[in-house]
Amino acid sequence: MSEATLQTREAPFITRLFTFRETRAAMAWSIGLYALAAIASGLGAPLFVQAIACAALVFFALNALWSVRESSIAVIGLALVLFWVLLATAAPLLPLRDPTAVSPAFKGLSEVLQIKTLLTYAPDMKLTEAQSALLEKPTWFGYSYEGETYTLGIDHKGRDILSRLIWGAQRVLVWASLATATAYIVGMLFGVMAGYLGGWVDEVISFVANIMLSFPVMVLYIIIITQLGASGVNVIIAVTFASAPGIMRIVRGLVLDLKTRDYIAAAQTRGESAWYIMLFELLPNARGPLIVDACLRLGYTTIAIATLGFLGLGLPPPEPDWGSMLAEARAKGATFHHMIIIPAAALSSLILGFNLMADGLREISLRD
Amino acid sequence: MDAALFDKLGLDPKAPVLQCEDLCISYYTRAGEIPAVMDFNLTVGANEAIGLVGESGCGKSTVALAIMQYMGKNGAITGGAVRFFGRDMTSMSELELRALRGSLISMVYQEPMSSLNPAMKIGAQLCEVPMIHEGLSRDQAKERVLEMLAAVRLPDPKRIFNAYPHQISGGQQQRVVIAMALLSGPKLMLLDEPTTALDVTVEAGIVELIKDIAKEFGTSLIYISHNLGLILNTCDKISVLYSGKTVEHGSVRDVFDEMRHPYTRGLFNSIPLPGADKNARPLIPIKGQMPLPTERPAGCTFGPRCDYFEEGLCNDPAPLKVSPVDAKGSHVVRCRRWDAIDWEAARPRRRQAEPPKIGAQVLEIDHMKKYYEIKDRSLMALIRGKASRYVKANEDIDFDAHAGETVAIVGESGCGKSTLAKVLLGLETATEGRVMLGDLDISNIPVRRRAPNEIGALQIIFQNPFETLNPAHTVGSQIARVIRKFGVASDPEEVRERVLKLLDTVRLPREFYERKPRQLSGGQKQRVGIARAFAGEPKVVVADEPVSALDVSVQAAVTQLLMDIQREQKTTVLFISHDLSVVRYLADRVVVMYLGHIVEQGSVEQVYAPPYHPYTEALLSAVPIADTSVKKRRIVLEGELPSALNPPKGCPFCTRCPRVIAGLCDVEEPPLKTLADGHQVLCHLEDQVFEEMEPVIALAEGYSG
């Protein structure tokens, strides 16, 4: 079934409005623009750059959702992921409270905490009217204190959970994608070398990869982080060590198949260098399965970063981080259920998004 | 058993074996309903063999699947009926169909390796058939299977019974599949391109077997093929399909001698016939390509490609019915103008074209040898001191090629022709001997150490159009890369201009510059492959079966194109092929290879006429020829190609040679005999035997080509 035979339906107005030449090119441009703007704002560019990034992202999101419309799974997955990416990008533009500041509402909450603690020791205690009123007021969704409303409530230290959640999303997404990208670059490079060059190169690379794969991943993380210290860059190093061997194996397998194709022989017979063949002839053709795997791996990396945060090995506090939010909630979870539920739901939805996206993309690639 | 089954399924033994009435089949895709076959009529009588011919995408395999009622999730019969012994199969339940499939109707597929389960022993797979359908015990089934394995002429059925599929050769595998299809004594056997994946001499054996065995077992055949020669060999009647419709149906003799549909005529015009060469009778390709199922034109679907198209008549959207050509109505065509066409004039004319001028010697291969070393690292090998063995892929290759000349290298798979190409291209280095390209010995220079102009001087056209282009890059950028790489041009504008010119040369529209390979058809991809090979202004082009994967009508066009460019640029073409009719058509000289040796070489006239090397003789006899006026001598080779790791002593061909001299051929290496100027044969036979050889292919009186 060739593509030309499929009738193309009209794109919705909003997409057509933004579409120049073809959707694929438009998507590439917009994601490129987004990446540039995001990096620039990360390096301290003025706030309007962030706004450009958001606009580019919205444009990309619409096109991306339209292009995967064939698979409802992919649409759901992509929507979940893009929802978090958009929130994370827009964080500086949103009217959020400082995620690390202790708000005045903490005073109110500590009163509630006090009453609750007293009640556990003396259940028959008589409460004053003011105390009863305090207990009846919600402590999480829509918690309000002195006229200020905290949409998702505050945590045990009085910090705004909504703000922490959104800023935390930014950190999780940035480090997860950086770590996955690094792991991919390393894994692909070694994989394509092992697959294409073969011989002793393959033997050495595969042997080292096998040794690394034989380590339990968690142990590997803990060793690396405890040796190097907890920081974003070290998280990247840890994730690369854990994921790159797996990626290398996938790429190696794909390359072993691809290198028997005639177009590789054609490249050899016109005297191309091994590097040209590996990077420009082989890798672009391995992209299909790799994109699917990358989506899955983004999910794994998110889990890994959250786990490291939970163990106190992730990004240093007090910066908001979903893993450390969960770790803090563990202690207070009995009293403040929302402290566990909110970051856990956020984490699950993002990972689910990555996994559904991978499933959907695989479904689409199998269909054509 | 038959009678009981007939009763159970409500079949009428007196009705025709199979009747397709106005059968319409559609596939449902995201783009909506796509009609694959329309208005298909066919009646198969007892013991009849029917051929279905057509190019890929014409719906011939869909018909077979519909007969098996095995359409998959997205296919459905939308109209008409398939009657098997009078009972409409569309009304059968899944249970009834299961009782039918594999017992009364069976099917043989194209790829023998993928129709056998690699994890099961052949015997176990075959025993399943009678055990499931007839409830035989394992011992009874085994007995039956061994008989059947002997009936399909497999040597040593007991050994095959206990072997796994990968342990036997492709030809043997296909025999096993045929045995499996015949095990329950089917009334109808469907063969979907059963020999396409096999070598010519093996193919000849299988075709012979199918013919004999259908008679012996009283089975009716539906033989699907794109090869008209095979249909002539095996079938009584033929249906020609085009774009989902039967365009012509009749007895083989009627259709082959007096075809009355322009498409059938076009098919015959685009295949080379024996005795015709490129200068005397050029191939006439059918213009254009088959329309996609969603873009079929109104009226006659062949209209836009037809030379006899008449506006208003041929594209009239009214249903186009078949009309009888003869009084009996057994020969029918789907054409509104068949009686208005002068069919004598439609036969291709002899046209005396200027033979190309053969220039100076360009390539000289001088006693070249290529051995592959196989290291055995096992302990046993170390103890015995046989740590390495050699695969003798090329043994003493010695020939030369001149400018503007086409040298064909002929042989079956495993004969070493691909190794020879690899050595020439520098992907491998020769073990011994010289390969002179001009004044330069390139036998030991791997491609990485060759200068750009040396690489550009020797290029290759690959066999498989679907692999020859990198799917990740545009057509234009792939050709441009070659131009820059060989230093022909470096200025971006000039490179682009050259690419566009090359696209013109291979007759592709300039818009293809921006296209990705997946948007191109097989023939178009192969044209890009040719453009790429000629981008560096080569002296020698190795064409590795460049058209064998293409459809017949496209083959002719691509072959013609290659010849035209060669004529223009005076390039030497080394044409690697197993198809002797194509070689006869376009080569000037022929080199026949067997198991790494050149067994015969000479000019086309010398090789295709007696005296022959016994292997050439067998090859010629195996070529299917789509012409009723040609008589062939039958020589079927027994046995299998020996392994190059363990070649026979003496003559490499002695294990299969019909003219083998015991005590000489299997002991002593044969001498290289020069029979005529430039005609060499590697054989022990006496001169007198050579003189008495008769032609394999004889043309009947009055043959006009």
Boltz contact constraints between the chains, C-beta under 6 A:
constraints:
  - contact:
      token1: [A, 5]
      token2: [B, 292]
      max_distance: 6.0
  - contact:
      token1: [A, 5]
      token2: [B, 294]
      max_distance: 6.0
  - contact:
      token1: [A, 6]
      token2: [B, 31]
      max_distance: 6.0
  - contact:
      token1: [A, 7]
      token2: [B, 31]
      max_distance: 6.0
  - contact:
      token1: [A, 261]
      token2: [B, 467]
      max_distance: 6.0
  - contact:
      token1: [A, 262]
      token2: [B, 462]
      max_distance: 6.0
  - contact:
      token1: [A, 262]
      token2: [B, 464]
      max_distance: 6.0
  - contact:
      token1: [A, 262]
      token2: [B, 467]
      max_distance: 6.0
  - contact:
      token1: [A, 262]
      token2: [B, 468]
      max_distance: 6.0
  - contact:
      token1: [A, 263]
      token2: [B, 469]
      max_distance: 6.0
  - contact:
      token1: [A, 263]
      token2: [B, 470]
      max_distance: 6.0
  - contact:
      token1: [A, 269]
      token2: [B, 425]
      max_distance: 6.0
  - contact:
      token1: [A, 269]
      token2: [B, 460]
      max_distance: 6.0
  - contact:
      token1: [A, 270]
      token2: [B, 455]
      max_distance: 6.0
  - contact:
      token1: [A, 270]
      token2: [B, 482]
      max_distance: 6.0
  - contact:
      token1: [A, 270]
      token2: [B, 485]
      max_distance: 6.0
  - contact:
      token1: [A, 271]
      token2: [B, 447]
      max_distance: 6.0
  - contact:
      token1: [A, 271]
      token2: [B, 455]
      max_distance: 6.0
  - contact:
      token1: [A, 281]
      token2: [B, 470]
      max_distance: 6.0
  - contact:
      token1: [A, 284]
      token2: [B, 472]
      max_distance: 6.0
  - contact:
      token1: [A, 285]
      token2: [B, 472]
      max_distance: 6.0
